Amino acid sequence: MNKRTNVKAGLFGIGLQAYWDQFTGLKDRLTGYINVVAKNMEGFDAEIINLGLIDTPEKAFEAGTTFKCADVDILFLYVSTYALSATVLPVVRKANVPVIVLNLSPEASIDYASFNKLKDRTAMTGEWLAHCSSCSVPEIANLFNRCKIPFYQVTGMLNHDPHVWNEVKDWIDAARVARIMYHNRLGIMGNYYGGMMDIYTDLTLQCATFGGHMEVIEVDELSGLRELVTAEEITAKLREIENAFEVQPDCSPSELNRAAQTAVALDKLVHKYQLGSLAYYHKGSGNAANENTVSSVIVGNSLLTGKNIPVAGEYEIKNAQAMKIMDSFGAGGSFTEYYAMDYNDDVVLMGHDGPCHPGIAEGRIKLKPLQVYHGKVGNGLSVEMSVCYGPVTLLSVVETGDGTLKLLVAEGESVPGPILEIGNTNSRYRFPGGARNFVESWNKQGPAHHCAIGRGHIASKIKKLGEILNVATVRVC
């Protein structure tokens, strides 16, 4: 899995070979700047392929081939001084990955007094060139625009500038998530909840946009695996359930055993197909074995979601993708929808039946029996939790009417207060501008009624992921 998830970031600086004989020490100084960039980037859990200073077109062609062979996911171009755009284009065209232009001054400002005290005008020019990092950025931008090459910028200081390294880290994180999505194997088991037209999606479009593989799975296979589960495996899974959840007294031993048996079968299914996420739904009507299976999956699917294999109910493939994105950013990614509004407290109530994400729960998750799954067949155990209090991000993968996907994002806050204790996930969310404005802005973008909720404010990272994937990103708050 490391080969699939370990992001590779290419780094190169640019300079002008003609300067090196003219200005003593300038090349070494600029190389030192590049090494500072590389050292900072290495702290962001990425493999850095640093090719140093590229100062001729010939070296640029070689660098492009090296980055291509290394299979880099993203390219960082550090502009160290004035350099010709001809030392940039061959690298970027051959690598053919998103490029981030680092326009970083070595210091907050030139020391004008010391500079002007230098007696040697050649030394003065060399010192000027060591601070000349912004000079060729317009030239590079012009080149990229005329060549139809998208590019992004980080502008600031090489040292003592947290904004710069936060931005660089976000780009590396976004590239990692893009890589994870490219290699992800999404299981789709069962069928759509009939008539829920907003969740229908084009599977080919999903793969064209995110990459990955769709593994179509029959519920019958899960039922078959369930029959092969041993008593020892059930006992071990029951221990896991006891550790993960606060099992309520009215959960019967027979229901716990039923859920544990299905959870073991789900583990086997995930292992067989090497799944990184799953979307499922099946009525189970008319087949007792399948009804027994699908009415007992919530516990096992919640455990999988907590192990970085997010599971979306109601066959919501788009939301399984959104949940995987959120989880890959380390934010969680729990299945949710908004269902009511509290105008007294100006909050939106959100939640859903089915699996939860244990990693973002506020306190212990309660395991409760339900006598009926509303709108669905059967009964069994369900999970009840709230998302931990504090900043949250909502993400929806939206299928538009023009044959494309877009990412819809909102940032808010999970706040304490009364919830509906009905055995589902339930939380209260406050948004900038108020509940009414959030709901209208969100609805205007035409999302499906499900979305993924994650911990923390990561809209800026999702925006960068959209840029890498060439997917429009809309942020409503």
ABEGO torsion letter per residue (X at the ends): XAAAABBBBBBBBBBBAAAAAABBGAAAAAAAAAAAAAAAAAAAGBBBBBAEBBABAAAAAAAAAAAAAAGBABBBBBBABBBBAAAAAAAAAAAGBBBBBBBBBABABBBAAAAAABABAAAAAAAAAAAAAAAAAAAAAAAAAAAGBBBBBBBEBABGBAAAAAAAAAAAAAAAAAAAAAABBBBBBEBBBBGBAAABBBAAAAAAAAEEBBBBBBAAAAAAAAAABBAAAAAAAAAAAAAABBBBAABBAAAAAAAAAAAAAAAAAAAAAGBABBBBBBAGBGBAAAAAAAAAAAAAAAAAAAAGBBBBBGGBAAAAAAAAAAAAAGAEGBBBBBABBBAAAGBBBBEBBEBBBAAABBEBBBBBBBABBBGBBEBEBBBBBBBBBEBBBBBBBBBBAAGBBBBBBBBBBBBBEBBBBAGBBBBBBBBBGEAAAAAAAAAAAGBBABBBBBBEBAAAAAAAAAAAAGBBBBBAX
